[in-house]
Amino acid sequence: MTRELISFDWAIKKILRSKANFGILEGFLSELLFTDISIIEILESESNQENKDNKYNRVDIKVVDSDQKIIIVEIQYSRELDYLQRILFASSKIIGEQLNQGQSYSEISKVISINILYFDFGEGDDYIYHGTTNFIGLHNHHELKLSKEQKRLYTANKIADIYPEYYLIEIRNFHDIAKDTLDEWIYFLKNEKIEDGFTAKGLEQAQETLDVLKMNAQERQAYERHQTQLHHEASLYESTYVLGKLEGREEGLEEGKKQSFLIMAKNMKQAEIDVKTIANVTELTIEQINKL
């Protein structure tokens, strides 16, 4: 019998940062990255601090894989409309924060950005996209490779192993058919329930830990407020983008774009990003941003 489970974004905020519950995130990461992942610590960096409205769904984790390589994993769970710049900004910020004064650049850890998306993102029919960095010759189209010395220095086999990797999980594109254990995790992320017979790593602990029925009255009220906020955001998306697009009105699209920038600017401001950076990314004026 399936049970109603706490949504993953709420779990990231309130539950999964506890060491006792690391097994849930370790299971998810192991299935996605196809290697056994063990969490070393949750990084208490500037990036991990929650804002006053508690809407910034992000956790940065230091992990070790089956080859004993240290990786910084950033998980973001979002229903925001404008996202490409946020992915880039967040991964760049992690890299900057982890390098202490006097350290060489070769000591920067690998960064993997995992983004769980609950809105239409670009054009494509898959539900998991993976991006890496490679350098290809303009004339001979050959891929640039690491030298033997660089391989020893970075303990890596190719350039893509050094630069950040990005995973985009587009929940809406998943059709609720779990063909493997990774699909079982995507099914849970979309439907907030775990079917009998699922065997993916971490799901058994998730089913036990994230049971809504185990919440006390205060926790349940806070969770219900959170769910109401998600419904509001979904309605905002529909009114500013979907309906405008269906009606084919240019003014609807412009209004959608404006609302998107306002939402993005508000989230960035709550994350304490400086006003000039917000203005550059969103095309809003400093005056408009200060009024948010």
N, C-alpha and C positions, 0 to 999 in steps of 0.2 A: 504493500500500500504506500503510495507516494504521499509525502507531507509537504505543507507549505513551508518554504525555506526563506530566510532573510536574503534580500538581494545582495549581489556581490559588492556593489558600491558602498552600501551601508556596512557590510562586513569589513571592507578595507578600512573604513573610518574607525569602527568601534571594536572589532573583534580580532581581526587577523594580524594586528600589530603585536599581539601577545605571543610570547615565546611558546607558550603551551599549545598554540594553534598554528605554529609554523608548518606543520605537516600538510595543511590544506594548500597553502601557497606553493610549498615544495612539490606537491603532487601536480598542480596545474602547470608549473614551470617545467617539470620533468617531461610531461606529456607534450607540451608545445615545442620544447627545444630538443627533444629526442635524446636526452642524456639525464643521468641522475643528478638532481640539484639539491644541495643542502644550503640552508640559509645560515649565514654567519651572524648577521645583525641587520636590524632596521636602521637605516642611516638617519640620525637626528640632525639633518642639515636644514638650511634655510628652505630648501625645496619641500621638505616634509611637514612644515609647520602649517597648521590649519588656520584659515582666516576666521574672522569673527562670525561670519554667517555659516561656516562649516560646510561649504559647497565645493571645496577644491579637492576632488577625488583623485588623489595621487599618493603613491608610496614608493620610496626608493629603498632598495634592498641590496646588501652586499652578499653574494652567494659564491659557492665553489662548485664546479662541475665534476664529472667523473674522472677528468684528467687533472684534477686539483688546480684548475685555473680559476683565478679570482675574476668575477664579473659583477658589474654594477647593473642591476635590473631596475628599470623604472616602469611601473604599471600605472596607467591612467585609464579611468573609467568615466566616459563622458557622453553627454547628449548635446554638446555644443554644436553650433552651426559652422563656425569658422575654426579650422583645426590645424591646417598644415603648418602655419607659423608657430603655433603652440608646441607642436611636436619638435620642431627644430630648436626653438628657444629652450625648451625643457632639457633636451639632451645636451645642448651646448653648456647650459648652466651647471649640470651635473659634472661635466668634464672640468670646468673651471673651478668648481668647489673642491674637488678631490686632490688637486695638485698643490702641495704645500710649498712654501718658499724654500728655494734651494734644491728642490727635487728636479731631476731631469725629465724631459717629456716622455722618455721611454717607460717611465713608471706609471703612466696613466693607464688605468684599468679599462678593459673592454666595457662598452656600454650597450645594453640592449633595451630598446624602448618598445614596450608592449601596450597597445592602445585598443581598448574595448569600446567599440563605437555603436551607439544606438540611434544613428541617423544616417541618411543617405550620404555617402562620401565618394564623390567622383563617379565615374562610370565604369562598371564592371559587374560580372555575375558570380564571382567567387566570394567566399566568406572569410578567407584568410589570405592576406597578402604579406609577402616578405621582401624587404628592401635592404640591399647592401651597397657598399661603395666599391667600384672597380674603375680602373683607368685603362682606356682602350685607345690604341694608336689611331690617329686620324687618317694615316695613309695605308698602313698594312693591316689595320684592325686587330692587331695582336694585343693581348692583355699584358699590362705591366706586372712583373713578378718581383717578389722580394729576392735579394741576393742571399747567399749563404750566411753572411755576417748579420744581415738584418733578421733572418730567421732565428738566429741564436739570440740576438739582442731582444727581440720581441716575443720569443717563444711562440711563433706563429708561422703558419705555412703560406699564407697569402695575405695580400693587403686588406681584403675584406674582413679578415680575422681581427684586424686592429681597429678599424673605424666602426662607428656605431651601426647597429642593425636596427631595423624597424619592423615590427609586426602590427598589421592593421587587421583587427577582427571585426568584420561587419556583420553584426548579429542579425540584422534584417534579412540578409541573403541566405541564412541557414534555413533549410527546409524541414527541420525536426526529424531527420533520419540519421541516427547515430551509426555510422559504418565502422568506426573504430573508437579507441579509448579517448583520443583527442576530441572527436565529435561528441562523446558523452559529456565532456567539459563544456563544449559550446552549447549543447542542449541545456545544461544547467544554467549557464549564463543567460540564455534567452528566456527560459521558462521558469526559472527559480524553483525547480524540482528535480529530483533524481529518481529515475525509473528503476524498478526491481531488475536485477541482473547487471546493472552497470558495475564495471570493475576498474575504472580508471583510478590512477593513484590520487589520493587525497579526497576522493568523493565520499568514501565511507565516513571519514572524520567530519567532512562538511555536513553530511546528513545528520550527524549526531550533534554537532556544535551549532549549526545555523537554524535549528528548529524554532519557528516563530512561537510555538506553544510554550517554549521555555522562557520567554520574555516575561518580566514582571510588568505591572501596570504602567509604570513610568517609562520603561523602555518601549513598550508597545505604543504609547501615545507619541513618543518622539519619532518612532519608526513610521507611524501613520502620517504624521506631519510631513516627513520626508517623501513618502509616496505621493501625497497630495501635491507637493512641489514639482515632482516629476510629471504629473499629469498636466500641471500648469505649463511647464516648459514644452511638453508635447503639443499642447494647444497653440502656444505661441509659434512654434515651428510651422504648424499647419496653416495658421492664419497669415503668417508673413511670407512663407515660401510656397507651400503647396497650392493654396487657393489662388494666389497671384499668378502662379505659373499656369494653372488650369484655365483661368480666365484669359490668359494671354495678354494681360495689360502691363505695359511697361512701367506704369506707376506702381503697380503691385510689386514688381520685382525690385524697383528702387527702394520701396519702403521695406521690403524684406532685407535688402542689403544693409539699409540703415539700422534696422533692429538688430541684425546680426553683429554689426560693429559695436553697437551699444552694449549688447550682452557680453561680447568678448572683452570690451574695455572695462566693464564692471568686474568681471572675473579676474582680469589682470590687475586691476586696482586693489581688489580684495587680497590678491596674492602679493601685494606690496611691491609690484613692479613699478619702476619710476615712470612719471607722467610722460616724459619725452619719448621713451620707448613705446609706450602705449599709443601716443599720437602718431608715431611713424608707422606702426603696424596697422592701426585701424582707420587712419585718415581723418580722425576726429580732431577738433581743435583742443588745446589745453583747457580752454574755458569750458567746453562741453564736458570734458573728462572730470574736471574739478566739481562739476554740478552733480555727478553720479553719486 
